């Protein structure tokens, strides 16, 4: 006799692999209604209007990379032919502009587990025959959460592209001012990649931009690139811990007023007191309440608060 153990956390399904810039993801083939080759003019109109004509109706139009928060717009939009994928889930449709349809594959989809299963639009994860790891998404669910932000990114990118084209036709090319960030930036500092990614998804789900750092030194490098609205930091990290990071931030005149929220498993009162003396604004113990964290983040990323910190 022998025992056959079947994994209940996996399922075999067909997915259509899509590429948007440097990102490749899978979409369940049951959701893909149609793949079309369209002109650059039609795609440009989709970016301008935020909609795409299909079956006598207008459906929301997105660059797939914008929904995935990987890029604002395709770099190949001026190509003679472009690919648009119509995706349908229940009664809702979205039109996705992608760089390439890589084909249909039968894959084993692995359950994401309790931490990642709450992320909107993510249906599972799989290892392809090539050995590459692919995330499986439901673009309609993704658009319901990130659609508004993706649309804004596309409009700004489209406007900038149009302004650049006009400038090239003129005798004098003016310097375009740098566009202000559409949404507040939150810096997440933690040596655990799982914590960083889960926190990133939580913040992105709420519409924030996110910068990641694995320790205090890397966080200081990120702070030189762009000032965030708030810093979320762990304490125990290699090279530079959260306490030293807070000390460096408060010692820098240009960053002294930057809000710091510490999230750590060190919940003893002596650690709280030490953080308080360093100028840490809030101290959350792990596990923390997502609602409480988001309430604190919102208090520092509201328009009046951001203006006051600038």
HURA-V989639 format. One record per residue. RES is the residue in one letter. NEAR is the number of other ideal C-beta (glycine too) atoms within 10 Angstrom. Layout:
<<RES & NEAR> <RES & NEAR>>
This chain:
<<X & 2> <X & 3> <X & 4> <X & 4> <X & 5> <X & 5> <X & 9> <X & 7> <X & 10> <X & 14> <X & 13> <X & 9> <X & 18> <X & 13> <X & 26> <X & 21> <X & 20> <X & 26> <X & 16> <X & 23> <X & 19> <X & 9> <X & 16> <X & 17> <X & 24> <X & 25> <X & 24> <X & 20> <X & 13> <X & 12> <X & 22> <X & 20> <X & 14> <X & 13> <X & 14> <X & 14> <X & 9> <X & 16> <X & 12> <X & 14> <X & 9> <X & 15> <X & 25> <X & 16> <X & 16> <X & 26> <X & 25> <X & 14> <X & 13> <X & 19> <X & 15> <X & 25> <X & 14> <X & 16> <X & 10> <X & 5> <X & 9> <X & 15> <X & 18> <X & 19> <X & 26> <X & 28> <X & 28> <X & 28> <X & 26> <X & 27> <X & 25> <X & 22> <X & 18> <X & 14> <X & 17> <X & 21> <X & 22> <X & 23> <X & 10> <X & 16> <X & 18> <X & 12> <X & 13> <X & 7> <X & 11> <X & 22> <X & 21> <X & 19> <X & 21> <X & 18> <X & 26> <X & 16> <X & 17> <X & 8> <X & 6> <X & 13> <X & 22> <X & 24> <X & 25> <X & 27> <X & 26> <X & 26> <X & 22> <X & 12> <X & 15> <X & 16> <X & 9> <X & 12> <X & 17> <X & 11> <X & 22> <X & 14> <X & 19> <X & 16> <X & 15> <X & 17> <X & 9> <X & 7> <X & 12> <X & 16> <X & 11> <X & 13> <X & 21> <X & 15> <X & 19> <X & 18> <X & 22> <X & 24> <X & 18> <X & 22> <X & 12> <X & 16> <X & 8> <X & 7> <X & 6> <X & 10> <X & 9> <X & 20> <X & 18> <X & 21> <X & 25> <X & 18> <X & 27> <X & 21> <X & 19> <X & 26> <X & 26> <X & 16> <X & 17> <X & 21> <X & 18> <X & 12> <X & 18> <X & 24> <X & 20> <X & 16> <X & 22> <X & 24> <X & 17> <X & 15> <X & 19> <X & 20> <X & 13> <X & 14> <X & 16> <X & 13> <X & 12> <X & 11> <X & 10> <X & 11> <X & 13> <X & 8> <X & 7> <X & 8> <X & 4> <X & 5> <X & 11> <X & 9> <X & 6> <X & 10> <X & 6> <X & 6> <X & 10> <X & 6> <X & 12> <X & 13> <X & 17> <X & 21> <X & 19> <X & 25> <X & 22> <X & 25> <X & 30> <X & 25> <X & 18> <X & 13> <X & 10> <X & 10> <X & 17> <X & 19> <X & 17> <X & 18> <X & 21> <X & 19> <X & 18> <X & 19> <X & 22> <X & 20> <X & 16> <X & 15> <X & 15> <X & 21> <X & 19> <X & 20> <X & 18> <X & 17> <X & 23> <X & 17> <X & 21> <X & 26> <X & 15> <X & 19> <X & 25> <X & 18> <X & 10> <X & 18> <X & 21> <X & 10> <X & 9> <X & 11> <X & 15> <X & 26> <X & 22> <X & 25> <X & 28> <X & 26> <X & 26> <X & 24> <X & 23> <X & 14> <X & 23> <X & 11> <X & 11> <X & 18> <X & 19> <X & 28> <X & 20> <X & 17> <X & 28> <X & 24> <X & 16> <X & 17> <X & 24> <X & 16> <X & 10> <X & 13> <X & 7> <X & 10> <X & 18> <X & 10> <X & 12> <X & 21> <X & 21> <X & 24> <X & 19> <X & 26> <X & 22> <X & 20> <X & 11> <X & 17> <X & 11> <X & 9> <X & 7> <X & 8> <X & 17> <X & 16> <X & 11> <X & 16> <X & 22> <X & 13> <X & 11> <X & 18> <X & 16> <X & 23> <X & 17> <X & 19> <X & 19> <X & 16> <X & 14> <X & 11> <X & 8> <X & 13> <X & 9> <X & 14> <X & 8> <X & 11> <X & 18> <X & 16> <X & 10> <X & 18> <X & 22> <X & 14> <X & 13> <X & 22> <X & 23> <X & 13> <X & 8> <X & 7> <X & 16> <X & 15> <X & 8> <X & 10> <X & 17> <X & 8>>
